[in-house]
Amino acid sequence: MKVLANDGISQSGVDALKAAGFEVITTKVAQEQLETYINENNIDALLVRSATKVRKELIDACPSLKLIGRGGVGMDNIDVQYAKDKGLSVINTPASSSASVAELVFAHLYGGVRFLYDANRNMPLEGEAKFGALKKAYAKGVELRGKTLGVIGFGRIGQATAKVALGAGMKVIYSDPYMEKAEVKVDFFDGQEVSFKFESKSKDEVLQEADFITLHVPAQKEYVIGKPELEKMKDGAALVNAARGGVVDEIALIDALDSGKLAFAALDVFESEPKPELKILMHSKISLSPHIGAATNEAQDRIGIELADQISSILKG
Ligand SMILES: NC(=O)c1ccc[n+]([C@@H]2O[C@H](COP(=O)([O-])OP(=O)(O)OC[C@H]3O[C@@H](n4cnc5c(N)ncnc54)[C@H](O)[C@@H]3O)[C@@H](O)[C@H]2O)c1
């Protein structure tokens, strides 16, 4: 059986699929040539990340396809229900990247409280001429230890972020209307484990009590953080969005940063992705990354292996 991994797959995934007897093709076929390629090569399984689109027309035109796999979480680029109705299996790897996204949140948070996002912009320009002035400008850092992290959306990534926060000595509170209670196990390098029990608070309570808010909700119809929510946050708080562009109202966010209500914000995802607004990109109080939450070697390895396991059990099981 043939697997086309059109947006790439880790070597560990290729190895696991080959060991299970699959032929793995990692050629990147252009979207408009995909139909012809799949049909000419009798592809059984098409694996994608976020780049390749798997729409109704492609599904209809490629009768050899039995399975569509998404390495990662969001499946906006796949007509999932249509494919399932046509009898195809549609799989993803929801758990593989949680720890990587959580660590990126903390990269932004630790960078934020010590102004690294701004220092890294200004040191190359003025570090030589104005070292003393920059040292003074970035002197009032704060520690994360002892502060409160408010997590909105306490699923896989929200809980993985809580683990890092607990390890860093933070208090964690969360709000998730669909997850009343949760237990988070923090495991250490030597096998020790500590379990923490949590209960969901209202969104308002989290907004009012947290020093830092991080969002881990799925795409929504309405903003999760807009002007009214920003107003409820503590003065000098900070906001991280590594969930989805569109869950934060970016215009309201800029206002909150400009007025000094928020100390800083960190964005890995953007309302107008893949062309974020210049006002966001140029803002001196925003720590930026180009949607790389899941982009670690470890997550890609786990994604490849998780896909290979699922494909083997579905197509060969
Ligand atoms: N930055 C990245 O590269 C990256 C990588 C992977 C996933 N993500 C995104 O992270 C988000 C979370 O992923 P996950 O795997 O943790 O999903 P998940 O389904 O495990 O958790 C989402 C949680 O959000 C809760 N929720 C839904 N609506 C809510 C609301 N309005 N308020 C509060 N909670 C709400 C759900 O009950 C659920 O517990 C998704 O949007 C996903 O697309 C980003």
The ligand as an ORCA input file, in Angstrom:
! r2SCAN-3c Opt
* xyz 0 1
  N       0.340     27.331     17.928
  C       0.359     26.140     17.365
  O       1.222     25.822     16.561
  C      -0.708     25.130     17.727
  C      -0.391     23.768     17.648
  C      -1.370     22.848     18.009
  C      -2.636     23.301     18.384
  N      -2.924     24.631     18.423
  C      -4.254     25.108     18.831
  O      -4.373     25.003     20.246
  C      -5.759     24.946     20.589
  C      -5.998     23.934     21.700
  O      -5.609     22.630     21.273
  P      -5.816     21.350     22.242
  O      -5.126     20.207     21.594
  O      -5.485     21.706     23.627
  O      -7.402     21.175     22.102
  P      -8.382     20.423     23.133
  O      -9.604     20.105     22.353
  O      -7.658     19.318     23.834
  O      -8.707     21.548     24.210
  C      -9.471     22.681     23.947
  C     -10.240     23.007     25.209
  O     -10.879     24.272     25.034
  C     -12.142     24.202     25.706
  N     -12.971     25.282     25.219
  C     -13.707     25.368     24.086
  N     -14.283     26.559     23.983
  C     -13.916     27.273     25.081
  C     -14.203     28.581     25.555
  N     -14.952     29.405     24.857
  N     -13.664     28.964     26.732
  C     -12.873     28.138     27.451
  N     -12.577     26.887     27.047
  C     -13.093     26.456     25.886
  C     -12.639     22.808     25.433
  O     -13.598     22.414     26.380
  C     -11.355     21.996     25.528
  O     -11.158     21.472     26.836
  C      -6.490     24.656     19.279
  O      -7.078     25.858     18.805
  C      -5.404     24.277     18.327
  O      -5.721     24.614     17.002
  C      -1.974     25.560     18.114
*
